[in-house]
Amino acid sequence: MGTCTPNPALGVTAVSSGALDGTTEQLTAAGLAAFPELKGPVPMDTGTFGAAAQLVSGMAVTPLLEDSANHVLASVYQHPSTDTQAGVAELSLTFNYNASSLQWLLLSPGLINWSERHASRPLPQLLSAQDIDDVFIADNEWSSQYQCTPGATEPPDYTCPTGVANNPADTPPDVQMSAADVAYVAAWEKQTGITLNLAFNGVGACSAPSTTTESSANCTGSTPVNGTTYTDPGVDVDPSNPDDAGFVNALAR
C-alpha cells in the first residue's frame, strides 16, 4: 500500500493532476466492499493534491475510488502468477493527505484493515522503508511551539494555527544536516533495522561558497537516458552557498 503517482506497472496511467480541494470522490462497488464502514462519498480536504488515472487495458487492476469523470484515485493491482511477486496485491492512492485530512480520517480504518487482511505475515512483522528526497539542501524546520512547519509553502502546513503558517515571526530558520547528523542516522538504522532510501537527487551536493570548500562529490560527467545525454554542470561556487562539504562527504562515504 502506498501513496504515489499513477504507475503503469500497477495498472494505472495519469490523465490529469492538480488540486482536489473541495471535490467529492465516490467509492466503486469494489471500494464499498473493501471499506464497508463507508457509504460512498469521500470529500477531499483543503490542501489536497492528486493525480487522476485511467486503467491499463488487460491488467488485473480494480478501481476503488473515482472522481466525477470516473477517473481512478485509488486502486488495487493483483500481481499475476507469472510475476516474481505472484500473489501480492498492491493498493495505490494517488492523492496526498496528512493526519488531520478528512479523506484520511474516513479511509484510514479501512486502509489499515485492508493491509492486515492482505498481509502474508502478522502486521508488526511487515518490512518498512522510508524514501528521503533533497537531503543535500536545507529544509523548513518543525516548530515545537506550534506543532507544525510554519515555513512550508508547497503546500503550506494547514495544521498550523491561524496566522502562523508563512509568518516570518513564527518561522524557525531553515536547517541543514551536518556530518554528526549522518553518523546519528547511520547508528539509528543499525539500531532499529529500518533502512532509509536516499532518492536519486543530488541537488545541493555540487554547490560551495568557494573553490576551497568543495565537497568530494563527483560533479562532472554525463549520463545517457532514453537517448538523451544529460551533462553535469560542475560545481556552483557562490559566497551565498552553505559550506556543507563535511556533510556531503560524510553521506557519500
Order of alpha helices (4+ residues) and beta strands (2+ residues): beta-beta-beta-alpha-beta-beta-beta-beta-beta-alpha-beta-alpha-beta-beta-beta-beta-beta-alpha
